[in-house]
Amino acid sequence: MDEPRYPTIEEFWQRLDARQVEADLKQTLRDRTTKEQGSVTRVYDEKTVVAFAERILPGAVPAKALAVLLDETFDKQSGRSDDKYGLLPRAELVPAGFQVLDDSARSRHGQPFAALSGEQKDGLISAAEKGELSGPQGFDSKTWFRRVRESLVSAFGADPRGMVQMGFPGPSYKPGHVWLQRGEIDARVKRKRGYLKL
């Protein structure tokens, strides 16, 4: 279905209704647009996590909504084995990274990360991205930065407000639709053995 980019979130919801997207999926998407009403309670201090999210992904999705979703998911695997020998496990690495960020802000600038200027925050974020921030044994700031950034980008893309900003129309399937991957599509086109069953 070839659709133009959405100018409003209201049109996003109208188009989901028109495509008969399942009610439970629509409710999940609606719930994501109220994440900023929640709290960051597990990963680290809310002010630090929100301030970090503001610098990484400014846009239509409030930084607090991104931080809350990060707080809910930071210790869950992303469908792949990304824990490495000698590196803190994800559940410890992510909170440790925010602690290192705050400690570095205090040692370099005399204030916690959330209280710094935008330029100072960006300097610390850049140092983290390059692997220049030191922490406890098993901590690597480059890996920490990459994992947290990936989580925040995923949170942005999972929120309908982010979908609208990116021009993504949201889920486009009706109940019973089967997603086909590129290889399955090619097999059908080439009428390979078993293509009628794909």
ZIBEL-V628987 format. One record per residue. N is the residue number from 1. PHI is phi in whole degrees, -180 to 180 (* if undefined). Layout:
n:N phi:PHI
n:N phi:PHI
This chain:
n:1 phi:*
n:2 phi:-88
n:3 phi:-125
n:4 phi:-73
n:5 phi:-62
n:6 phi:-78
n:7 phi:-83
n:8 phi:-140
n:9 phi:-69
n:10 phi:-61
n:11 phi:-65
n:12 phi:-56
n:13 phi:-66
n:14 phi:-61
n:15 phi:-70
n:16 phi:-63
n:17 phi:-63
n:18 phi:-64
n:19 phi:-88
n:20 phi:58
n:21 phi:-67
n:22 phi:-56
n:23 phi:-61
n:24 phi:-67
n:25 phi:-69
n:26 phi:-61
n:27 phi:-67
n:28 phi:-59
n:29 phi:-65
n:30 phi:-62
n:31 phi:-62
n:32 phi:-69
n:33 phi:-83
n:34 phi:-124
n:35 phi:-58
n:36 phi:-66
n:37 phi:-82
n:38 phi:-85
n:39 phi:-133
n:40 phi:-94
n:41 phi:-125
n:42 phi:-112
n:43 phi:-75
n:44 phi:178
n:45 phi:-62
n:46 phi:-56
n:47 phi:-60
n:48 phi:-68
n:49 phi:-65
n:50 phi:-66
n:51 phi:-62
n:52 phi:-65
n:53 phi:-61
n:54 phi:-61
n:55 phi:-79
n:56 phi:-79
n:57 phi:-136
n:58 phi:-71
n:59 phi:162
n:60 phi:-69
n:61 phi:-92
n:62 phi:-58
n:63 phi:-57
n:64 phi:-66
n:65 phi:-63
n:66 phi:-64
n:67 phi:-65
n:68 phi:-65
n:69 phi:-67
n:70 phi:-60
n:71 phi:-60
n:72 phi:-74
n:73 phi:-121
n:74 phi:-59
n:75 phi:-100
n:76 phi:-102
n:77 phi:-67
n:78 phi:-100
n:79 phi:83
n:80 phi:-147
n:81 phi:-89
n:82 phi:-109
n:83 phi:-78
n:84 phi:-117
n:85 phi:-60
n:86 phi:87
n:87 phi:-106
n:88 phi:-55
n:89 phi:-64
n:90 phi:-48
n:91 phi:-62
n:92 phi:-101
n:93 phi:-63
n:94 phi:-65
n:95 phi:-63
n:96 phi:-60
n:97 phi:-64
n:98 phi:-68
n:99 phi:-64
n:100 phi:-61
n:101 phi:-61
n:102 phi:-66
n:103 phi:-62
n:104 phi:-65
n:105 phi:-63
n:106 phi:-67
n:107 phi:-72
n:108 phi:-87
n:109 phi:-126
n:110 phi:75
n:111 phi:-145
n:112 phi:-68
n:113 phi:-53
n:114 phi:-62
n:115 phi:-89
n:116 phi:-76
n:117 phi:-73
n:118 phi:-58
n:119 phi:-64
n:120 phi:-66
n:121 phi:-60
n:122 phi:-62
n:123 phi:-63
n:124 phi:-70
n:125 phi:-63
n:126 phi:-63
n:127 phi:-64
n:128 phi:-63
n:129 phi:-62
n:130 phi:-84
n:131 phi:83
n:132 phi:-95
n:133 phi:-97
n:134 phi:-98
n:135 phi:-145
n:136 phi:-67
n:137 phi:-57
n:138 phi:90
n:139 phi:-97
n:140 phi:-134
n:141 phi:-67
n:142 phi:-66
n:143 phi:-66
n:144 phi:-58
n:145 phi:-59
n:146 phi:-60
n:147 phi:-68
n:148 phi:-69
n:149 phi:-61
n:150 phi:-59
n:151 phi:-65
n:152 phi:-69
n:153 phi:-65
n:154 phi:-63
n:155 phi:-64
n:156 phi:-62
n:157 phi:-71
n:158 phi:-86
n:159 phi:-92
n:160 phi:-53
n:161 phi:-66
n:162 phi:-69
n:163 phi:-60
n:164 phi:-63
n:165 phi:-63
n:166 phi:-81
n:167 phi:84
n:168 phi:-88
n:169 phi:-77
n:170 phi:89
n:171 phi:-56
n:172 phi:-126
n:173 phi:-114
n:174 phi:-99
n:175 phi:-54
n:176 phi:93
n:177 phi:-69
n:178 phi:-112
n:179 phi:-78
n:180 phi:-112
n:181 phi:-89
n:182 phi:-53
n:183 phi:-62
n:184 phi:-68
n:185 phi:-65
n:186 phi:-61
n:187 phi:-63
n:188 phi:-67
n:189 phi:-61
n:190 phi:-86
n:191 phi:52
n:192 phi:-69
n:193 phi:-51
n:194 phi:82
n:195 phi:-64
n:196 phi:-72
n:197 phi:-99
n:198 phi:-68
